[in-house]
Amino acid sequence: MGTALIAAGGVILLLLIVSGFFSGSETALTAVSRGRMHQLEKDGSNSARDVNYLVGDRERVIGAILLGNTFLNILASSFATWVLESQFGERAVAIATIVMTVLILMFAEVLPKTLAIARTDRFALAVAQPMRLIVGVLAPIVGAVQWIVWRVLGIVGIRQEEGDELIDSHEEIRGTVNLHHEEGAVGREHRDMITGVLDLRELQIADVMVHRRSMAGLDADLSPQEIFEALIAAQHTRVPVWRGSQDNIIGILHTAEVVREYALRGGKLADLDVLSMMHEPWFVPDTTTLEEQLKAFRSHRSHFALVVDEYGALQGIVTREDILDEILRDIPDENEAESRGNIRRQKDGSYIVDGTTPIRDINRELDWNLPDEEATTIAGLVIHEARTIPEAKQRFAFYGYTFEILRRQRNQITAIKITPPNVPATSPQM
């Protein structure tokens, strides 16, 4: 009888080991780094190729794992009950239930899954080839089970094609980068550069353009001398030229070309026809995404465009550098932010911010999370939330921050004091 019990124990142990293999495989193949597996496959790893195949067919893989795991656990429990029945009679069921629950929990679930979590990629590579074989063998049974499951779900109105949408790859990358940043593995500057690239397809030109209020321009009716002096004073490589009104842009002057022609003529402006050197203006809609505009700059072989709204009214200008600045800008830390002209840290922990400062710049420089869906600038956010144009000295509380209007010129908010949530502030008035 002792030999029989030992043999039975060996059979149960074997069943638990195989069950643990299924459990660990489920955890590893679910949590494996798809990016690393993709790169390993490109490097010629057959195991990585098998991992990618299994990850790409998760429904069938999970079905095969659950089928195998459930069968093995039930078989092990039934076998243990049968063996113990000869020794303990009616008490065998209770004893087998307690013993097998502990054994399955410890050695077929917790232990292999803990190992899979600790060594996810290694575990996935090790089990990929046998799991692919098992999935192939169990495919008919799994397919039948899936068919029955979806028929049952159809009764309650759930259709297979109506499953939750897959997580957007951009959002997956963004979430991964933010997670690693919080864990300290990715620096702030690198995080902002990566998320800046991801934002190119979400942000529109209107979010980064130089508004027409701040845009340099030249009146075509000025004298050549005046045009030349204004062109030099503007300190821009390209300057729009208008006639009659700022909305009527008739061309673009390249400062370098004008200066070169001026030098060739020995510094004489009398016979210099500056307007004949203008280039054709290029107009783009303000709803164009940064990703689209960056591609347009490349195909158009230009990096300067005039931005118009849906009515054709001039809104501002956008350059390739404005877009690249969203990715490559030099982002200071909290202490360096004190020296920036548009964001000035105060001794009490608050910040004085120019009203025209983009919300994105504030979030990136101060590591805040103010919403930028409804407004581009911080003044626009305050106006949107207040539902009015605030007066100077008014205070508001939004999103845990306190906003105090310091200056207002006509209908424009020019300076705002922002107090973060962790800094004490007086009670706001609404």
C-alpha positions in Angstrom: 0.0 0.0 0.0 2.9 2.4 0.8 4.3 1.9 -2.7 0.9 2.6 -4.2 0.6 5.8 -2.2 4.0 7.0 -3.3 3.1 6.2 -7.0 -0.2 8.1 -6.6 1.7 11.0 -5.0 4.1 11.0 -8.0 1.2 11.1 -10.4 -0.5 14.0 -8.6 2.9 15.9 -8.4 3.3 15.4 -12.2 -0.2 16.7 -12.8 0.5 19.8 -10.6 3.8 20.5 -12.4 2.0 20.4 -15.8 -0.8 22.6 -14.4 1.9 25.0 -13.1 3.3 25.1 -16.6 0.0 26.3 -18.0 -0.5 28.8 -15.2 2.9 30.3 -15.6 2.6 30.4 -19.4 -0.7 32.3 -19.1 1.0 35.0 -16.9 4.2 35.2 -19.0 2.4 35.4 -22.4 0.0 38.0 -21.1 2.7 40.3 -19.5 5.5 39.8 -22.0 7.2 42.8 -23.5 5.9 42.8 -27.1 8.5 45.4 -28.1 11.4 43.3 -26.9 9.9 40.2 -28.5 9.5 42.0 -31.8 13.1 43.1 -31.7 14.3 39.6 -30.8 12.3 38.1 -33.7 14.0 40.6 -36.1 17.3 39.4 -34.7 16.4 35.9 -35.7 15.0 34.3 -32.5 12.6 31.5 -33.3 11.3 31.5 -29.7 10.5 35.2 -29.9 8.7 34.4 -33.2 6.6 31.8 -31.4 5.9 34.3 -28.6 4.6 36.9 -31.0 2.5 34.3 -32.8 0.9 33.3 -29.5 0.4 36.9 -28.3 -1.3 37.7 -31.6 -3.9 35.0 -31.1 -4.5 35.5 -27.4 -8.1 34.3 -27.4 -7.2 30.8 -28.6 -4.1 30.7 -26.4 -6.0 31.6 -23.3 -8.7 29.0 -24.3 -6.1 26.3 -24.6 -4.4 27.2 -21.3 -7.7 27.3 -19.4 -8.8 24.0 -21.0 -5.5 22.3 -20.1 -5.3 23.8 -16.6 -8.9 23.0 -15.7 -8.6 19.4 -16.9 -5.4 18.8 -15.0 -6.6 20.3 -11.8 -9.9 18.3 -11.9 -8.0 15.2 -12.8 -5.5 15.6 -10.0 -8.3 16.3 -7.4 -10.4 13.3 -8.6 -7.4 11.0 -8.5 -6.4 12.2 -5.0 -10.0 11.6 -3.8 -10.0 8.1 -5.3 -6.6 7.2 -3.7 -7.6 8.6 -0.2 -11.0 6.9 -0.3 -9.5 3.6 0.5 -7.7 5.0 3.5 -10.3 7.4 5.0 -13.6 6.3 3.6 -16.3 9.0 3.6 -13.8 11.6 4.9 -11.7 11.3 1.8 -13.7 14.0 -0.1 -13.2 16.6 2.6 -9.5 15.7 3.1 -8.8 15.6 -0.6 -10.5 19.0 -1.1 -8.4 20.7 1.6 -5.2 19.1 0.6 -5.6 19.6 -3.2 -6.8 23.2 -2.7 -3.5 24.0 -0.8 -1.4 22.1 -3.3 -3.0 23.6 -6.4 -2.9 27.1 -4.9 0.7 26.9 -3.9 2.4 24.9 -6.6 0.1 25.1 -9.6 -0.9 28.8 -9.3 1.1 31.1 -7.0 4.6 29.6 -7.5 4.6 29.4 -11.3 2.9 32.8 -11.7 5.3 34.5 -9.3 8.2 33.0 -11.3 6.6 34.2 -14.5 6.2 37.7 -13.2 9.8 37.8 -11.9 11.2 36.5 -15.2 8.5 37.4 -17.7 10.5 37.5 -21.0 12.7 34.5 -20.1 9.7 32.4 -19.1 7.7 33.4 -22.2 10.7 32.4 -24.5 11.1 29.1 -22.7 7.4 28.0 -23.0 6.7 29.5 -26.4 7.5 26.4 -28.6 5.7 23.8 -26.5 2.8 26.1 -26.0 2.5 26.7 -29.7 2.4 22.9 -30.2 -0.3 22.5 -27.5 -2.4 25.3 -28.9 -2.3 23.6 -32.3 -3.3 20.2 -30.9 -6.2 21.7 -28.8 -7.3 24.1 -31.5 -10.4 22.1 -32.5 -11.7 21.7 -28.9 -10.9 25.3 -28.1 -12.7 26.5 -31.3 -15.8 24.5 -30.3 -15.7 26.0 -26.8 -15.3 29.5 -28.2 -18.3 28.9 -30.6 -20.5 27.9 -27.7 -19.3 30.8 -25.5 -20.1 33.4 -28.2 -23.5 31.8 -28.8 -24.3 32.1 -25.1 -23.0 35.7 -25.0 -25.2 36.4 -28.1 -28.2 35.6 -26.0 -27.5 38.6 -23.8 -26.8 40.9 -26.8 -23.0 40.7 -26.9 -21.6 40.1 -30.3 -18.1 39.0 -31.1 -17.4 41.9 -33.4 -18.5 44.3 -30.6 -15.6 43.7 -28.2 -13.8 46.5 -26.6 -11.5 48.4 -29.0 -7.9 47.6 -28.8 -5.8 50.2 -26.9 -4.3 52.6 -29.4 -0.7 51.9 -29.9 0.2 55.6 -29.2 -1.6 55.6 -25.9 0.0 52.3 -25.0 3.5 53.9 -25.6 2.5 57.0 -23.7 1.3 55.0 -20.7 4.4 52.9 -20.7 6.7 56.0 -20.8 4.7 57.8 -18.1 4.9 54.6 -15.9 8.6 54.3 -16.4 9.0 58.0 -15.6 7.2 57.6 -12.3 9.4 54.6 -11.5 12.5 56.7 -12.2 13.6 54.7 -15.2 12.9 57.4 -17.8 14.0 61.0 -17.2 11.6 63.9 -17.5 13.2 65.4 -20.6 13.2 62.1 -22.4 9.5 61.5 -21.4 8.5 64.9 -22.7 10.3 64.3 -26.0 8.6 61.0 -26.6 5.2 62.2 -25.7 5.8 65.3 -27.8 6.3 63.0 -30.8 3.1 61.2 -29.9 1.2 64.4 -29.6 2.0 65.5 -33.2 -1.1 63.7 -34.6 -3.4 65.1 -31.9 -2.3 68.7 -31.7 -3.4 71.2 -34.4 -1.5 74.1 -35.9 -3.6 76.5 -33.9 -2.0 75.0 -30.7 1.6 76.0 -31.7 1.3 78.8 -34.2 2.5 82.4 -33.6 -0.7 84.4 -33.3 -1.3 87.3 -35.6 -1.1 89.7 -32.6 2.5 88.6 -32.2 3.4 88.2 -35.8 5.8 90.4 -37.6 4.7 91.9 -40.9 5.6 94.6 -43.5 3.4 97.1 -45.2 4.0 96.8 -49.0 3.4 100.6 -49.4 6.4 101.5 -47.4 9.5 102.9 -49.2 12.4 100.4 -50.0 14.4 102.0 -47.2 11.6 101.6 -44.7 11.0 98.0 -45.8 14.7 97.2 -45.5 15.0 98.7 -42.1 11.8 97.0 -40.8 13.0 93.7 -42.3 16.3 93.9 -40.4 14.6 95.1 -37.2 12.1 92.1 -37.3 15.1 89.7 -36.8 13.2 86.9 -38.6 14.4 84.8 -41.6 11.0 85.2 -43.3 8.5 88.0 -42.9 5.1 88.3 -44.5 4.2 91.4 -46.6 0.7 92.8 -46.6 -1.1 95.5 -48.4 -4.1 97.4 -47.2 -4.7 95.2 -44.1 -2.9 92.4 -42.3 -5.3 89.9 -43.7 -4.2 90.7 -47.3 -0.8 88.9 -47.4 0.7 89.3 -50.9 4.1 87.6 -50.4 6.9 86.5 -48.2 10.3 88.2 -48.0 13.4 86.2 -47.1 15.7 88.3 -45.1 18.9 86.6 -46.3 18.0 87.2 -50.0 17.3 90.9 -49.4 20.5 91.4 -47.4 22.5 89.6 -50.1 21.1 91.7 -52.9 21.7 94.8 -50.8 25.3 93.8 -50.4 25.7 93.2 -54.1 24.5 96.7 -54.8 27.0 98.2 -52.5 24.5 99.2 -49.9 22.4 101.3 -52.3 18.6 101.0 -51.9 17.6 103.5 -54.5 17.3 101.0 -57.3 16.5 97.9 -55.1 13.0 96.6 -55.9 12.4 94.7 -52.6 8.9 93.6 -53.5 10.1 91.9 -56.7 11.9 89.5 -54.4 8.8 88.2 -52.6 7.9 84.6 -52.6 4.4 83.2 -53.1 2.6 82.9 -49.7 1.5 79.4 -48.6 -1.8 79.2 -46.6 -2.8 76.2 -44.5 -5.9 75.7 -42.3 -5.6 76.0 -38.6 -7.2 72.6 -38.1 -4.3 70.7 -39.7 -2.6 68.4 -37.3 1.1 68.9 -36.6 1.9 65.5 -38.0 0.2 66.4 -41.3 1.8 69.8 -41.4 5.3 68.4 -40.8 4.8 66.1 -43.8 3.5 69.0 -45.8 6.6 71.0 -45.0 8.7 68.2 -46.3 6.8 67.7 -49.5 6.4 71.4 -50.1 10.1 72.0 -49.5 9.3 74.8 -47.2 9.2 75.4 -43.5 7.0 78.6 -43.3 3.2 78.8 -43.7 0.4 81.3 -43.0 -2.4 79.9 -40.9 -6.1 80.8 -41.8 -9.4 79.7 -40.2 -12.4 78.2 -42.0 -13.4 81.7 -43.2 -10.0 82.4 -44.7 -9.1 85.0 -42.1 -5.4 85.1 -41.1 -4.8 83.6 -37.7 -1.0 83.5 -37.5 2.1 81.8 -38.9 3.6 78.4 -38.3 7.1 77.2 -39.0 8.8 73.8 -39.0 10.7 75.0 -36.0 7.5 75.6 -34.1 6.6 72.0 -34.6 10.0 70.6 -33.8 10.1 72.7 -30.7 7.2 70.6 -29.4 9.6 67.7 -29.3 13.1 69.1 -28.8 12.4 72.1 -26.6 14.8 72.5 -23.7 12.7 71.7 -20.6 14.1 73.2 -17.4 13.6 71.7 -14.0 11.5 73.4 -11.3 14.4 75.6 -10.1 15.3 76.7 -13.7 11.7 77.6 -14.3 12.2 80.7 -12.1 14.3 82.3 -14.7 11.9 81.9 -17.7 10.3 85.1 -18.8 6.7 83.7 -19.1 6.8 81.5 -16.0 8.3 83.0 -12.8 8.4 81.1 -9.6 7.6 83.1 -6.4 9.1 82.6 -2.9 5.7 81.3 -1.6 5.7 78.5 -4.2 3.3 80.1 -6.6 4.0 81.1 -10.2 3.3 84.2 -12.1 2.5 83.3 -15.7 1.9 85.3 -18.8 -1.6 84.9 -20.1 -0.5 83.9 -23.5 1.6 81.0 -22.2 0.5 77.7 -23.7 -1.0 75.2 -21.2 1.2 72.5 -22.7 4.3 74.5 -21.9 3.2 75.0 -18.3 2.5 71.3 -17.9 5.8 70.2 -19.3 7.9 72.7 -17.5 6.3 72.3 -14.1 5.1 68.7 -14.4 1.5 69.7 -13.9 -1.6 68.2 -15.5 -3.9 71.1 -16.4 -6.4 70.2 -19.2 -5.6 71.6 -22.6 -8.6 70.2 -24.6 -10.8 73.3 -24.4 -8.1 76.1 -24.5 -4.6 76.6 -25.8 -3.3 79.3 -23.4 -3.6 79.6 -19.7 -5.7 82.7 -20.1 -8.0 80.8 -22.4 -8.4 78.1 -19.7 -9.4 80.6 -17.1 -11.9 82.3 -19.4 -13.4 78.9 -20.4 -13.8 77.8 -16.8 -15.0 81.2 -15.5 -17.4 81.6 -18.4 -16.5 85.3 -18.5 -13.5 87.5 -18.9 -12.3 88.1 -15.3 -11.3 91.4 -13.9 -8.0 92.1 -12.2 -7.7 90.8 -8.6 -10.4 88.1 -9.1 -9.5 84.6 -7.9 -10.8 81.2 -9.1 -10.2 77.6 -8.1 -10.1 75.0 -10.8 -8.6 71.5 -10.8 -7.1 72.0 -7.3 -5.2 75.2 -8.4 -5.9 78.8 -7.5 -5.8 81.4 -10.3 -5.5 85.1 -9.5 -5.8 87.6 -12.3 -3.0 90.1 -11.9 -3.3 92.2 -15.1 -5.9 92.6 -17.8 -5.5 94.9 -20.8 -8.8 95.5 -22.5 -10.2 92.0 -23.1 -6.9 90.2 -22.8 -5.6 88.6 -19.6 -1.9 89.3 -19.5 -0.7 88.0 -16.2 -2.0 85.3 -13.8 -0.8 84.1 -10.5 -1.2 80.3 -10.1 -1.0 78.6 -6.8 -0.5 74.7 -6.9 -2.5 72.4 -4.7 0.4 71.8 -2.3 0.8 75.5 -1.6 -1.5 77.3 0.9 -3.7 80.0 -0.7 -6.5 82.2 0.4 -10.0 81.1 -0.3 -11.0 82.0 -3.9 -13.9 84.1 -4.8 -16.2 82.9 -7.5 
